[in-house]
């Protein structure tokens, strides 16, 4: 798989990381997170399925920012 420099890094987070994320942001469950489709091209090559949560690392001039999406 060829990595495009314009596509931010995506990775599946563990159940432990998910629980910490939900607690840190006072969310009752992962369904409150923004969504990303399972067939999204950025997820190609990852072992992702509906219900997983991915961490997206976006780079900018200000540094790196983390975003989280629920795979649907």
N, CA, C, O and CB atoms as a CASP TS submission, in Angstrom:
PFRMAT TS
TARGET T0000
AUTHOR 0000-0000-0000
METHOD Language model
MODEL 1
PARENT N/A
ATOM      1  N   UNK     1       0.849  -1.184   0.000  1.00  0.00           N
ATOM      2  CA  UNK     1       0.000   0.000   0.000  1.00  0.00           C
ATOM      3  C   UNK     1       0.893   1.245   0.000  1.00  0.00           C
ATOM      4  O   UNK     1       1.838   1.339   0.784  1.00  0.00           O
ATOM      5  CB  UNK     1      -0.965  -0.001   1.232  1.00  0.00           C
ATOM      6  N   UNK     2       0.590   2.182  -0.871  1.00  0.00           N
ATOM      7  CA  UNK     2       1.330   3.435  -0.963  1.00  0.00           C
ATOM      8  C   UNK     2       0.668   4.462  -0.063  1.00  0.00           C
ATOM      9  O   UNK     2      -0.548   4.649  -0.120  1.00  0.00           O
ATOM     10  CB  UNK     2       1.397   3.943  -2.428  1.00  0.00           C
ATOM     11  N   UNK     3       1.455   5.128   0.764  1.00  0.00           N
ATOM     12  CA  UNK     3       0.941   6.131   1.698  1.00  0.00           C
ATOM     13  C   UNK     3       0.969   7.498   1.029  1.00  0.00           C
ATOM     14  O   UNK     3       2.032   7.962   0.616  1.00  0.00           O
ATOM     15  CB  UNK     3       1.768   6.148   3.017  1.00  0.00           C
ATOM     16  N   UNK     4      -0.172   8.137   0.920  1.00  0.00           N
ATOM     17  CA  UNK     4      -0.262   9.484   0.350  1.00  0.00           C
ATOM     18  C   UNK     4       0.062  10.482   1.449  1.00  0.00           C
ATOM     19  O   UNK     4      -0.473  10.384   2.553  1.00  0.00           O
ATOM     20  CB  UNK     4      -1.682   9.759  -0.262  1.00  0.00           C
ATOM     21  N   UNK     5       0.927  11.434   1.162  1.00  0.00           N
ATOM     22  CA  UNK     5       1.342  12.401   2.189  1.00  0.00           C
ATOM     23  C   UNK     5       0.216  13.340   2.597  1.00  0.00           C
ATOM     24  O   UNK     5       0.311  13.987   3.640  1.00  0.00           O
ATOM     25  CB  UNK     5       2.518  13.215   1.691  1.00  0.00           C
ATOM     26  N   UNK     6      -0.849  13.433   1.800  1.00  0.00           N
ATOM     27  CA  UNK     6      -1.962  14.312   2.139  1.00  0.00           C
ATOM     28  C   UNK     6      -3.008  13.629   3.024  1.00  0.00           C
ATOM     29  O   UNK     6      -3.869  14.300   3.593  1.00  0.00           O
ATOM     30  CB  UNK     6      -2.616  14.815   0.874  1.00  0.00           C
ATOM     31  N   UNK     7      -2.939  12.311   3.142  1.00  0.00           N
ATOM     32  CA  UNK     7      -3.886  11.574   3.973  1.00  0.00           C
ATOM     33  C   UNK     7      -3.303  11.466   5.376  1.00  0.00           C
ATOM     34  O   UNK     7      -2.210  10.925   5.547  1.00  0.00           O
ATOM     35  CB  UNK     7      -4.188  10.156   3.377  1.00  0.00           C
ATOM     36  N   UNK     8      -4.020  11.976   6.391  1.00  0.00           N
ATOM     37  CA  UNK     8      -3.493  11.891   7.754  1.00  0.00           C
ATOM     38  C   UNK     8      -3.413  10.447   8.237  1.00  0.00           C
ATOM     39  O   UNK     8      -4.098   9.568   7.714  1.00  0.00           O
ATOM     40  CB  UNK     8      -4.360  12.708   8.707  1.00  0.00           C
ATOM     41  N   UNK     9      -2.577  10.215   9.233  1.00  0.00           N
ATOM     42  CA  UNK     9      -2.395   8.879   9.805  1.00  0.00           C
ATOM     43  C   UNK     9      -3.677   8.451  10.524  1.00  0.00           C
ATOM     44  O   UNK     9      -4.243   9.214  11.306  1.00  0.00           O
ATOM     45  CB  UNK     9      -1.182   8.854  10.783  1.00  0.00           C
ATOM     46  N   UNK    10      -4.125   7.227  10.251  1.00  0.00           N
ATOM     47  CA  UNK    10      -5.293   6.640  10.911  1.00  0.00           C
ATOM     48  C   UNK    10      -4.831   5.377  11.636  1.00  0.00           C
ATOM     49  O   UNK    10      -4.030   4.609  11.103  1.00  0.00           O
ATOM     50  CB  UNK    10      -6.444   6.319   9.874  1.00  0.00           C
ATOM     51  N   UNK    11      -5.335   5.163  12.849  1.00  0.00           N
ATOM     52  CA  UNK    11      -5.043   3.916  13.553  1.00  0.00           C
ATOM     53  C   UNK    11      -6.218   3.561  14.454  1.00  0.00           C
ATOM     54  O   UNK    11      -6.894   4.434  14.998  1.00  0.00           O
ATOM     55  CB  UNK    11      -3.734   4.034  14.379  1.00  0.00           C
ATOM     56  N   UNK    12      -6.439   2.273  14.596  1.00  0.00           N
ATOM     57  CA  UNK    12      -7.497   1.773  15.465  1.00  0.00           C
ATOM     58  C   UNK    12      -7.024   1.895  16.910  1.00  0.00           C
ATOM     59  O   UNK    12      -5.889   1.539  17.225  1.00  0.00           O
ATOM     60  CB  UNK    12      -7.870   0.291  15.114  1.00  0.00           C
ATOM     61  N   UNK    13      -7.900   2.404  17.798  1.00  0.00           N
ATOM     62  CA  UNK    13      -7.508   2.516  19.205  1.00  0.00           C
ATOM     63  C   UNK    13      -8.014   1.294  19.973  1.00  0.00           C
ATOM     64  O   UNK    13      -8.980   0.646  19.569  1.00  0.00           O
ATOM     65  CB  UNK    13      -8.062   3.830  19.835  1.00  0.00           C
ATOM     66  N   UNK    14      -7.352   0.997  21.074  1.00  0.00           N
ATOM     67  CA  UNK    14      -7.719  -0.149  21.901  1.00  0.00           C
ATOM     68  C   UNK    14      -8.949   0.174  22.751  1.00  0.00           C
ATOM     69  O   UNK    14      -9.345   1.333  22.881  1.00  0.00           O
ATOM     70  CB  UNK    14      -6.540  -0.563  22.802  1.00  0.00           C
ATOM     71  N   UNK    15      -9.530  -0.847  23.312  1.00  0.00           N
ATOM     72  CA  UNK    15     -10.700  -0.673  24.187  1.00  0.00           C
ATOM     73  C   UNK    15     -10.328   0.181  25.397  1.00  0.00           C
ATOM     74  O   UNK    15     -11.131   1.000  25.844  1.00  0.00           O
ATOM     75  CB  UNK    15     -11.253  -2.052  24.651  1.00  0.00           C
ATOM     76  N   UNK    16      -9.125   0.001  25.927  1.00  0.00           N
ATOM     77  CA  UNK    16      -8.656   0.802  27.072  1.00  0.00           C
ATOM     78  C   UNK    16      -8.542   2.279  26.687  1.00  0.00           C
ATOM     79  O   UNK    16      -8.973   3.156  27.436  1.00  0.00           O
ATOM     80  CB  UNK    16      -7.288   0.277  27.579  1.00  0.00           C
ATOM     81  N   UNK    17      -7.959   2.546  25.515  1.00  0.00           N
ATOM     82  CA  UNK    17      -7.846   3.927  25.041  1.00  0.00           C
ATOM     83  C   UNK    17      -9.229   4.539  24.825  1.00  0.00           C
ATOM     84  O   UNK    17      -9.438   5.720  25.105  1.00  0.00           O
ATOM     85  CB  UNK    17      -7.029   3.984  23.737  1.00  0.00           C
ATOM     86  N   UNK    18     -10.172   3.740  24.327  1.00  0.00           N
ATOM     87  CA  UNK    18     -11.535   4.218  24.111  1.00  0.00           C
ATOM     88  C   UNK    18     -12.181   4.628  25.427  1.00  0.00           C
ATOM     89  O   UNK    18     -12.808   5.685  25.505  1.00  0.00           O
ATOM     90  CB  UNK    18     -12.378   3.141  23.424  1.00  0.00           C
ATOM     91  N   UNK    19     -12.036   3.809  26.455  1.00  0.00           N
ATOM     92  CA  UNK    19     -12.628   4.129  27.753  1.00  0.00           C
ATOM     93  C   UNK    19     -12.032   5.419  28.323  1.00  0.00           C
ATOM     94  O   UNK    19     -12.756   6.238  28.890  1.00  0.00           O
ATOM     95  CB  UNK    19     -12.418   2.966  28.739  1.00  0.00           C
ATOM     96  N   UNK    20     -10.721   5.601  28.176  1.00  0.00           N
ATOM     97  CA  UNK    20     -10.068   6.832  28.638  1.00  0.00           C
ATOM     98  C   UNK    20     -10.586   8.038  27.862  1.00  0.00           C
ATOM     99  O   UNK    20     -10.829   9.095  28.444  1.00  0.00           O
ATOM    100  CB  UNK    20      -8.535   6.722  28.490  1.00  0.00           C
ATOM    101  N   UNK    21     -10.756   7.884  26.554  1.00  0.00           N
ATOM    102  CA  UNK    21     -11.262   8.957  25.696  1.00  0.00           C
ATOM    103  C   UNK    21     -12.678   9.363  26.116  1.00  0.00           C
ATOM    104  O   UNK    21     -12.969  10.551  26.257  1.00  0.00           O
ATOM    105  CB  UNK    21     -11.250   8.515  24.217  1.00  0.00           C
ATOM    106  N   UNK    22     -13.547   8.383  26.313  1.00  0.00           N
ATOM    107  CA  UNK    22     -14.927   8.669  26.707  1.00  0.00           C
ATOM    108  C   UNK    22     -14.971   9.374  28.058  1.00  0.00           C
ATOM    109  O   UNK    22     -15.736  10.321  28.242  1.00  0.00           O
ATOM    110  CB  UNK    22     -15.750   7.375  26.761  1.00  0.00           C
ATOM    111  N   UNK    23     -14.162   8.919  28.991  1.00  0.00           N
ATOM    112  CA  UNK    23     -14.129   9.531  30.320  1.00  0.00           C
ATOM    113  C   UNK    23     -13.576  10.959  30.254  1.00  0.00           C
ATOM    114  O   UNK    23     -14.122  11.867  30.881  1.00  0.00           O
ATOM    115  CB  UNK    23     -13.281   8.679  31.280  1.00  0.00           C
ATOM    116  N   UNK    24     -12.503  11.151  29.500  1.00  0.00           N
ATOM    117  CA  UNK    24     -11.854  12.459  29.375  1.00  0.00           C
ATOM    118  C   UNK    24     -12.798  13.509  28.786  1.00  0.00           C
ATOM    119  O   UNK    24     -12.744  14.681  29.157  1.00  0.00           O
ATOM    120  CB  UNK    24     -10.603  12.343  28.506  1.00  0.00           C
ATOM    121  N   UNK    25     -13.660  13.078  27.868  1.00  0.00           N
ATOM    122  CA  UNK    25     -14.572  14.014  27.204  1.00  0.00           C
ATOM    123  C   UNK    25     -16.004  13.920  27.715  1.00  0.00           C
ATOM    124  O   UNK    25     -16.919  14.484  27.115  1.00  0.00           O
ATOM    125  CB  UNK    25     -14.559  13.770  25.719  1.00  0.00           C
ATOM    126  N   UNK    26     -16.200  13.206  28.829  1.00  0.00           N
ATOM    127  CA  UNK    26     -17.517  13.059  29.466  1.00  0.00           C
ATOM    128  C   UNK    26     -18.589  12.580  28.486  1.00  0.00           C
ATOM    129  O   UNK    26     -19.693  13.122  28.441  1.00  0.00           O
ATOM    130  CB  UNK    26     -17.946  14.385  30.083  1.00  0.00           C
ATOM    131  N   UNK    27     -18.245  11.560  27.704  1.00  0.00           N
ATOM    132  CA  UNK    27     -19.195  10.977  26.762  1.00  0.00           C
ATOM    133  C   UNK    27     -19.765   9.696  27.349  1.00  0.00           C
ATOM    134  O   UNK    27     -19.042   8.917  27.970  1.00  0.00           O
ATOM    135  CB  UNK    27     -18.523  10.700  25.393  1.00  0.00           C
ATOM    136  N   UNK    28     -21.058   9.478  27.155  1.00  0.00           N
ATOM    137  CA  UNK    28     -21.701   8.291  27.721  1.00  0.00           C
ATOM    138  C   UNK    28     -21.341   7.024  26.944  1.00  0.00           C
ATOM    139  O   UNK    28     -21.216   5.950  27.532  1.00  0.00           O
ATOM    140  CB  UNK    28     -23.217   8.473  27.739  1.00  0.00           C
ATOM    141  N   UNK    29     -21.174   7.147  25.624  1.00  0.00           N
ATOM    142  CA  UNK    29     -20.753   5.995  24.822  1.00  0.00           C
ATOM    143  C   UNK    29     -20.174   6.468  23.498  1.00  0.00           C
ATOM    144  O   UNK    29     -20.257   7.645  23.145  1.00  0.00           O
ATOM    145  CB  UNK    29     -21.937   5.031  24.578  1.00  0.00           C
ATOM    146  N   UNK    30     -19.584   5.520  22.772  1.00  0.00           N
ATOM    147  CA  UNK    30     -18.870   5.881  21.545  1.00  0.00           C
ATOM    148  C   UNK    30     -19.781   6.347  20.422  1.00  0.00           C
ATOM    149  O   UNK    30     -19.296   6.927  19.451  1.00  0.00           O
ATOM    150  CB  UNK    30     -18.069   4.714  21.070  1.00  0.00           C
ATOM    151  N   UNK    31     -21.088   6.114  20.522  1.00  0.00           N
ATOM    152  CA  UNK    31     -22.005   6.565  19.471  1.00  0.00           C
ATOM    153  C   UNK    31     -22.078   8.094  19.401  1.00  0.00           C
ATOM    154  O   UNK    31     -22.587   8.645  18.425  1.00  0.00           O
ATOM    155  CB  UNK    31     -23.402   5.987  19.709  1.00  0.00           C
ATOM    156  N   UNK    32     -21.579   8.770  20.421  1.00  0.00           N
ATOM    157  CA  UNK    32     -21.564  10.241  20.446  1.00  0.00           C
ATOM    158  C   UNK    32     -20.415  10.826  19.617  1.00  0.00           C
ATOM    159  O   UNK    32     -20.381  12.029  19.358  1.00  0.00           O
ATOM    160  CB  UNK    32     -21.457  10.736  21.890  1.00  0.00           C
ATOM    161  N   UNK    33     -19.476   9.971  19.203  1.00  0.00           N
ATOM    162  CA  UNK    33     -18.338  10.437  18.401  1.00  0.00           C
ATOM    163  C   UNK    33     -18.764  10.685  16.960  1.00  0.00           C
ATOM    164  O   UNK    33     -19.728  10.086  16.482  1.00  0.00           O
ATOM    165  CB  UNK    33     -17.185   9.413  18.446  1.00  0.00           C
ATOM    166  N   UNK    34     -18.042  11.572  16.264  1.00  0.00           N
ATOM    167  CA  UNK    34     -18.291  11.746  14.824  1.00  0.00           C
ATOM    168  C   UNK    34     -18.059  10.415  14.105  1.00  0.00           C
ATOM    169  O   UNK    34     -17.347   9.550  14.615  1.00  0.00           O
ATOM    170  CB  UNK    34     -17.368  12.862  14.226  1.00  0.00           C
ATOM    171  N   UNK    35     -18.650  10.254  12.940  1.00  0.00           N
ATOM    172  CA  UNK    35     -18.608   8.983  12.215  1.00  0.00           C
ATOM    173  C   UNK    35     -17.666   9.041  11.017  1.00  0.00           C
ATOM    174  O   UNK    35     -17.376  10.109  10.478  1.00  0.00           O
ATOM    175  CB  UNK    35     -20.006   8.599  11.751  1.00  0.00           C
ATOM    176  N   UNK    36     -17.192   7.848  10.615  1.00  0.00           N
ATOM    177  CA  UNK    36     -16.438   7.661   9.378  1.00  0.00           C
ATOM    178  C   UNK    36     -16.908   6.333   8.799  1.00  0.00           C
ATOM    179  O   UNK    36     -17.102   5.368   9.537  1.00  0.00           O
ATOM    180  CB  UNK    36     -14.861   7.680   9.623  1.00  0.00           C
ATOM    181  N   UNK    37     -17.091   6.278   7.497  1.00  0.00           N
ATOM    182  CA  UNK    37     -17.572   5.057   6.851  1.00  0.00           C
ATOM    183  C   UNK    37     -16.473   4.000   6.790  1.00  0.00           C
ATOM    184  O   UNK    37     -15.298   4.308   6.589  1.00  0.00           O
ATOM    185  CB  UNK    37     -18.084   5.366   5.439  1.00  0.00           C
ATOM    186  N   UNK    38     -16.883   2.758   6.968  1.00  0.00           N
ATOM    187  CA  UNK    38     -15.958   1.625   6.931  1.00  0.00           C
ATOM    188  C   UNK    38     -15.242   1.548   5.577  1.00  0.00           C
ATOM    189  O   UNK    38     -14.105   1.083   5.506  1.00  0.00           O
ATOM    190  CB  UNK    38     -16.712   0.309   7.210  1.00  0.00           C
ATOM    191  N   UNK    39     -15.884   1.991   4.529  1.00  0.00           N
ATOM    192  CA  UNK    39     -15.314   1.933   3.169  1.00  0.00           C
ATOM    193  C   UNK    39     -14.490   3.171   2.812  1.00  0.00           C
ATOM    194  O   UNK    39     -14.046   3.295   1.671  1.00  0.00           O
ATOM    195  CB  UNK    39     -16.429   1.765   2.151  1.00  0.00           C
ATOM    196  N   UNK    40     -14.274   4.094   3.761  1.00  0.00           N
ATOM    197  CA  UNK    40     -13.488   5.296   3.494  1.00  0.00           C
ATOM    198  C   UNK    40     -12.095   4.888   3.012  1.00  0.00           C
ATOM    199  O   UNK    40     -11.463   4.009   3.598  1.00  0.00           O
ATOM    200  CB  UNK    40     -13.393   6.195   4.766  1.00  0.00           C
ATOM    201  N   UNK    41     -11.629   5.518   1.961  1.00  0.00           N
ATOM    202  CA  UNK    41     -10.333   5.171   1.367  1.00  0.00           C
ATOM    203  C   UNK    41      -9.178   5.316   2.355  1.00  0.00           C
ATOM    204  O   UNK    41      -8.184   4.599   2.242  1.00  0.00           O
ATOM    205  CB  UNK    41     -10.071   6.041   0.154  1.00  0.00           C
ATOM    206  N   UNK    42      -9.288   6.221   3.313  1.00  0.00           N
ATOM    207  CA  UNK    42      -8.213   6.425   4.292  1.00  0.00           C
ATOM    208  C   UNK    42      -8.050   5.215   5.211  1.00  0.00           C
ATOM    209  O   UNK    42      -7.003   5.059   5.841  1.00  0.00           O
ATOM    210  CB  UNK    42      -8.490   7.678   5.129  1.00  0.00           C
ATOM    211  N   UNK    43      -9.061   4.365   5.297  1.00  0.00           N
ATOM    212  CA  UNK    43      -9.000   3.188   6.162  1.00  0.00           C
ATOM    213  C   UNK    43      -8.520   1.942   5.417  1.00  0.00           C
ATOM    214  O   UNK    43      -8.373   0.879   6.020  1.00  0.00           O
ATOM    215  CB  UNK    43     -10.364   2.925   6.772  1.00  0.00           C
ATOM    216  N   UNK    44      -8.279   2.067   4.122  1.00  0.00           N
ATOM    217  CA  UNK    44      -7.828   0.928   3.317  1.00  0.00           C
ATOM    218  C   UNK    44      -6.530   0.364   3.889  1.00  0.00           C
ATOM    219  O   UNK    44      -5.613   1.113   4.227  1.00  0.00           O
ATOM    220  CB  UNK    44      -7.630   1.345   1.836  1.00  0.00           C
ATOM    221  N   UNK    45      -6.464  -0.935   3.992  1.00  0.00           N
ATOM    222  CA  UNK    45      -5.261  -1.587   4.491  1.00  0.00           C
ATOM    223  C   UNK    45      -5.237  -1.780   5.996  1.00  0.00           C
ATOM    224  O   UNK    45      -4.360  -2.471   6.514  1.00  0.00           O
ATOM    225  CB  UNK    45      -4.074  -0.805   4.085  1.00  0.00           C
ATOM    226  N   UNK    46      -6.186  -1.180   6.710  1.00  0.00           N
ATOM    227  CA  UNK    46      -6.276  -1.358   8.160  1.00  0.00           C
ATOM    228  C   UNK    46      -7.324  -2.423   8.465  1.00  0.00           C
ATOM    229  O   UNK    46      -8.305  -2.558   7.733  1.00  0.00           O
ATOM    230  CB  UNK    46      -6.628  -0.014   8.872  1.00  0.00           C
ATOM    231  N   UNK    47      -7.125  -3.162   9.519  1.00  0.00           N
ATOM    232  CA  UNK    47      -8.112  -4.160   9.927  1.00  0.00           C
ATOM    233  C   UNK    47      -9.175  -3.471  10.765  1.00  0.00           C
ATOM    234  O   UNK    47      -9.167  -3.544  11.994  1.00  0.00           O
ATOM    235  CB  UNK    47      -7.446  -5.329  10.721  1.00  0.00           C
ATOM    236  N   UNK    48     -10.089  -2.800  10.079  1.00  0.00           N
ATOM    237  CA  UNK    48     -11.120  -1.988  10.709  1.00  0.00           C
ATOM    238  C   UNK    48     -12.476  -2.568  10.363  1.00  0.00           C
ATOM    239  O   UNK    48     -12.697  -3.035   9.246  1.00  0.00           O
ATOM    240  CB  UNK    48     -11.021  -0.508  10.263  1.00  0.00           C
ATOM    241  N   UNK    49     -13.384  -2.537  11.327  1.00  0.00           N
ATOM    242  CA  UNK    49     -14.757  -2.949  11.063  1.00  0.00           C
ATOM    243  C   UNK    49     -15.701  -2.004  11.792  1.00  0.00           C
ATOM    244  O   UNK    49     -15.288  -1.262  12.684  1.00  0.00           O
ATOM    245  CB  UNK    49     -14.998  -4.423  11.502  1.00  0.00           C
ATOM    246  N   UNK    50     -16.960  -2.039  11.409  1.00  0.00           N
ATOM    247  CA  UNK    50     -17.965  -1.176  12.027  1.00  0.00           C
ATOM    248  C   UNK    50     -17.935  -1.366  13.539  1.00  0.00           C
ATOM    249  O   UNK    50     -17.855  -2.489  14.037  1.00  0.00           O
ATOM    250  CB  UNK    50     -19.382  -1.480  11.466  1.00  0.00           C
ATOM    251  N   UNK    51     -17.999  -0.248  14.258  1.00  0.00           N
ATOM    252  CA  UNK    51     -17.959  -0.285  15.718  1.00  0.00           C
ATOM    253  C   UNK    51     -16.599   0.060  16.298  1.00  0.00           C
ATOM    254  O   UNK    51     -16.495   0.401  17.477  1.00  0.00           O
ATOM    255  CB  UNK    51     -18.366  -1.635  16.196  1.00  0.00           C
ATOM    256  N   UNK    52     -15.541  -0.027  15.472  1.00  0.00           N
ATOM    257  CA  UNK    52     -14.207   0.358  15.927  1.00  0.00           C
ATOM    258  C   UNK    52     -14.115   1.882  15.987  1.00  0.00           C
ATOM    259  O   UNK    52     -14.906   2.589  15.363  1.00  0.00           O
ATOM    260  CB  UNK    52     -13.108  -0.224  14.988  1.00  0.00           C
ATOM    261  N   UNK    53     -13.145   2.370  16.743  1.00  0.00           N
ATOM    262  CA  UNK    53     -12.875   3.807  16.808  1.00  0.00           C
ATOM    263  C   UNK    53     -11.460   4.022  16.295  1.00  0.00           C
ATOM    264  O   UNK    53     -10.527   3.326  16.696  1.00  0.00           O
ATOM    265  CB  UNK    53     -13.050   4.373  18.272  1.00  0.00           C
ATOM    266  N   UNK    54     -11.313   5.004  15.394  1.00  0.00           N
ATOM    267  CA  UNK    54      -9.996   5.314  14.847  1.00  0.00           C
ATOM    268  C   UNK    54      -9.532   6.673  15.335  1.00  0.00           C
ATOM    269  O   UNK    54     -10.321   7.598  15.526  1.00  0.00           O
ATOM    270  CB  UNK    54     -10.021   5.277  13.314  1.00  0.00           C
ATOM    271  N   UNK    55      -8.229   6.759  15.529  1.00  0.00           N
ATOM    272  CA  UNK    55      -7.580   8.020  15.884  1.00  0.00           C
ATOM    273  C   UNK    55      -6.942   8.559  14.615  1.00  0.00           C
ATOM    274  O   UNK    55      -6.222   7.841  13.921  1.00  0.00           O
ATOM    275  CB  UNK    55      -6.512   7.831  17.037  1.00  0.00           C
ATOM    276  N   UNK    56      -7.202   9.812  14.315  1.00  0.00           N
ATOM    277  CA  UNK    56      -6.657  10.454  13.124  1.00  0.00           C
ATOM    278  C   UNK    56      -5.690  11.537  13.579  1.00  0.00           C
ATOM    279  O   UNK    56      -6.068  12.438  14.327  1.00  0.00           O
ATOM    280  CB  UNK    56      -7.792  11.049  12.219  1.00  0.00           C
ATOM    281  N   UNK    57      -4.448  11.450  13.130  1.00  0.00           N
ATOM    282  CA  UNK    57      -3.421  12.426  13.491  1.00  0.00           C
ATOM    283  C   UNK    57      -3.226  13.367  12.318  1.00  0.00           C
ATOM    284  O   UNK    57      -2.713  12.982  11.267  1.00  0.00           O
ATOM    285  CB  UNK    57      -2.079  11.727  13.879  1.00  0.00           C
ATOM    286  N   UNK    58      -3.642  14.603  12.516  1.00  0.00           N
ATOM    287  CA  UNK    58      -3.508  15.613  11.463  1.00  0.00           C
ATOM    288  C   UNK    58      -2.358  16.550  11.817  1.00  0.00           C
ATOM    289  O   UNK    58      -2.241  17.012  12.952  1.00  0.00           O
ATOM    290  CB  UNK    58      -4.837  16.415  11.277  1.00  0.00           C
ATOM    291  N   UNK    59      -1.520  16.818  10.836  1.00  0.00           N
ATOM    292  CA  UNK    59      -0.396  17.724  11.036  1.00  0.00           C
ATOM    293  C   UNK    59      -0.736  19.086  10.460  1.00  0.00           C
ATOM    294  O   UNK    59      -1.396  19.195   9.427  1.00  0.00           O
ATOM    295  CB  UNK    59       0.889  17.165  10.389  1.00  0.00           C
ATOM    296  N   UNK    60      -0.275  20.122  11.144  1.00  0.00           N
ATOM    297  CA  UNK    60      -0.448  21.488  10.664  1.00  0.00           C
ATOM    298  C   UNK    60       0.770  22.297  11.098  1.00  0.00           C
ATOM    299  O   UNK    60       1.689  21.767  11.721  1.00  0.00           O
ATOM    300  CB  UNK    60      -1.776  22.123  11.208  1.00  0.00           C
ATOM    301  N   UNK    61       0.765  23.572  10.764  1.00  0.00           N
ATOM    302  CA  UNK    61       1.873  24.432  11.174  1.00  0.00           C
ATOM    303  C   UNK    61       1.925  24.575  12.696  1.00  0.00           C
ATOM    304  O   UNK    61       2.981  24.877  13.254  1.00  0.00           O
ATOM    305  CB  UNK    61       1.745  25.813  10.516  1.00  0.00           C
ATOM    306  N   UNK    62       0.802  24.362  13.365  1.00  0.00           N
ATOM    307  CA  UNK    62       0.728  24.483  14.820  1.00  0.00           C
ATOM    308  C   UNK    62       1.109  23.192  15.534  1.00  0.00           C
ATOM    309  O   UNK    62       1.134  23.160  16.765  1.00  0.00           O
ATOM    310  CB  UNK    62      -0.665  24.896  15.232  1.00  0.00           C
ATOM    311  N   UNK    63       1.407  22.128  14.791  1.00  0.00           N
ATOM    312  CA  UNK    63       1.755  20.846  15.397  1.00  0.00           C
ATOM    313  C   UNK    63       0.807  19.761  14.948  1.00  0.00           C
ATOM    314  O   UNK    63       0.295  19.796  13.829  1.00  0.00           O
ATOM    315  CB  UNK    63       1.746  20.949  16.912  1.00  0.00           C
ATOM    316  N   UNK    64       0.568  18.788  15.825  1.00  0.00           N
ATOM    317  CA  UNK    64      -0.325  17.680  15.514  1.00  0.00           C
ATOM    318  C   UNK    64      -1.588  17.777  16.352  1.00  0.00           C
ATOM    319  O   UNK    64      -1.552  18.184  17.513  1.00  0.00           O
ATOM    320  CB  UNK    64       0.375  16.333  15.751  1.00  0.00           C
ATOM    321  N   UNK    65      -2.705  17.396  15.745  1.00  0.00           N
ATOM    322  CA  UNK    65      -3.989  17.377  16.432  1.00  0.00           C
ATOM    323  C   UNK    65      -4.600  16.003  16.251  1.00  0.00           C
ATOM    324  O   UNK    65      -4.539  15.427  15.165  1.00  0.00           O
ATOM    325  CB  UNK    65      -4.939  18.490  15.898  1.00  0.00           C
ATOM    326  N   UNK    66      -5.194  15.473  17.323  1.00  0.00           N
ATOM    327  CA  UNK    66      -5.839  14.165  17.274  1.00  0.00           C
ATOM    328  C   UNK    66      -7.342  14.313  17.149  1.00  0.00           C
ATOM    329  O   UNK    66      -7.961  15.131  17.830  1.00  0.00           O
ATOM    330  CB  UNK    66      -5.492  13.346  18.515  1.00  0.00           C
ATOM    331  N   UNK    67      -7.919  13.509  16.267  1.00  0.00           N
ATOM    332  CA  UNK    67      -9.360  13.441  16.073  1.00  0.00           C
ATOM    333  C   UNK    67      -9.773  11.988  16.209  1.00  0.00           C
ATOM    334  O   UNK    67      -8.982  11.087  15.933  1.00  0.00           O
ATOM    335  CB  UNK    67      -9.786  14.028  14.687  1.00  0.00           C
ATOM    336  N   UNK    68     -10.990  11.758  16.625  1.00  0.00           N
ATOM    337  CA  UNK    68     -11.484  10.399  16.803  1.00  0.00           C
ATOM    338  C   UNK    68     -12.791  10.239  16.040  1.00  0.00           C
ATOM    339  O   UNK    68     -13.637  11.133  16.044  1.00  0.00           O
ATOM    340  CB  UNK    68     -11.679  10.069  18.304  1.00  0.00           C
ATOM    341  N   UNK    69     -12.949   9.084  15.381  1.00  0.00           N
ATOM    342  CA  UNK    69     -14.145   8.791  14.611  1.00  0.00           C
ATOM    343  C   UNK    69     -14.606   7.367  14.884  1.00  0.00           C
ATOM    344  O   UNK    69     -13.792   6.459  15.050  1.00  0.00           O
ATOM    345  CB  UNK    69     -13.889   8.997  13.113  1.00  0.00           C
ATOM    346  N   UNK    70     -15.919   7.183  14.930  1.00  0.00           N
ATOM    347  CA  UNK    70     -16.522   5.862  15.058  1.00  0.00           C
ATOM    348  C   UNK    70     -16.745   5.317  13.661  1.00  0.00           C
ATOM    349  O   UNK    70     -17.333   5.993  12.816  1.00  0.00           O
ATOM    350  CB  UNK    70     -17.860   5.915  15.867  1.00  0.00           C
ATOM    351  N   UNK    71     -16.285   4.107  13.409  1.00  0.00           N
ATOM    352  CA  UNK    71     -16.448   3.476  12.103  1.00  0.00           C
ATOM    353  C   UNK    71     -17.871   2.924  11.997  1.00  0.00           C
ATOM    354  O   UNK    71     -18.320   2.155  12.847  1.00  0.00           O
ATOM    355  CB  UNK    71     -15.391   2.344  11.890  1.00  0.00           C
ATOM    356  N   UNK    72     -18.569   3.333  10.935  1.00  0.00           N
ATOM    357  CA  UNK    72     -19.939   2.849  10.687  1.00  0.00           C
ATOM    358  C   UNK    72     -20.033   2.176   9.341  1.00  0.00           C
ATOM    359  O   UNK    72     -21.105   1.707   8.959  1.00  0.00           O
ATOM    360  CB  UNK    72     -20.949   3.998  10.763  1.00  0.00           C
TER
END
